């Protein structure tokens, strides 16, 4: 296939037939985040490259291998964001959000870019829903953001997912841990891949998330950070667990989680599912108490997480979770002849101004073809206007589900139709509940609203 009609490897389109699912997920996650007090932040798709090298870390795979970096026409090195935390932190500093009441809680849905090897659940352009919370060191905040992710999974009906938590300590405990890792990996240095040999001196923790199979084998026997936590970090981690217990959130402690980005301190966590193959981490996050300072601000403990939306959709699909259907066309107005077509255009506009979805024939099709199109649209009601109807000043409206026909005057058509369609929706809802589907009412309503 010619290059110009093929999307770039690792990118994907969302087609009109599916986009309602994305819209539903995106509005749901932002709304639930809103219930927790998070307000949306929007930052640019590209930032100065240095922001990512400083925050994500220049020994990480993301910075070393995966960034889309280029010089713009002014000679600045810019990078398409590989994740959302760095840009949000930059905006926090640039706009002095630290001077506003703390904690500051922000949420986002953004596209991200990483030059990774594409496979199921791993793309080069993907989307994250994320939250960041600035200005609190309390373990209550760690538990709060974990419970937010947990609520989202619960609301969407995701059950095959489990939470793993760990603490990777503060720079103090990290020093001792680095020494232990260095000792261990030096003893097997010859077996490490070239990248990891470089990491040994600069940042031995990054060896723990190397993807090379033999390095992964060696990592299995490496010392674990939990054995090196200082008293404060240990107490913090224990308190996070107590909050999770208090909220009945199930978790496992996985001392191997270190996350692939350098800014983390103390709590780290991942929600992992075994239902979507190798890329099972749907959500990951943790604390990054040193990042704001690293970027030039004053000490501001912070934390957050991001959920991969494509992975979330894959998971929902594989678990057979039904999302609300796309909103259907409320009314298709067919017409015969030019005069009737003018009237159809006028009525469709009136209906739209009343908040309904209405279409009329903009192709010039025969009546039969118009009705076939209305059927394909799944129009809930249809009306056919001809010269006779214009003269009579009324038009017959057909409920496509029940077959019932009602004559409505052309004057006040939109108001009268609105009343009629609400009555039909209420009757539909009653049937739906009587069918024993009351628990799924939100799905029924999703198709209507
Ligand atoms: P991350 O673990 O690199 O963390 O990414 C978060 C989530 O984004 C992953 O769990 C995964 O679901 C999704 N994801 C990552 N890479 C890809 C990819 N190539 N294709 C599809 N989905 C992907 C972060 O990005 C941190 N900024 C999270 C965070 C926010 N920590 C604190 N605040």
Boltz pocket constraint, residues with backbone or C-beta under 6 A from the ligand:
constraints:
  - pocket:
      binder: B
      contacts: [[A, 82], [A, 83], [A, 84], [A, 85], [A, 114], [A, 116], [A, 121], [A, 122], [A, 123], [A, 124], [A, 125], [A, 126], [A, 127], [A, 128], [A, 130], [A, 131], [A, 132], [A, 260], [A, 261], [A, 281], [A, 282], [A, 283], [A, 284], [A, 285], [A, 286], [A, 303], [A, 304], [A, 305], [A, 306], [A, 307], [A, 308], [A, 309], [A, 310], [A, 311]]
      max_distance: 6.0
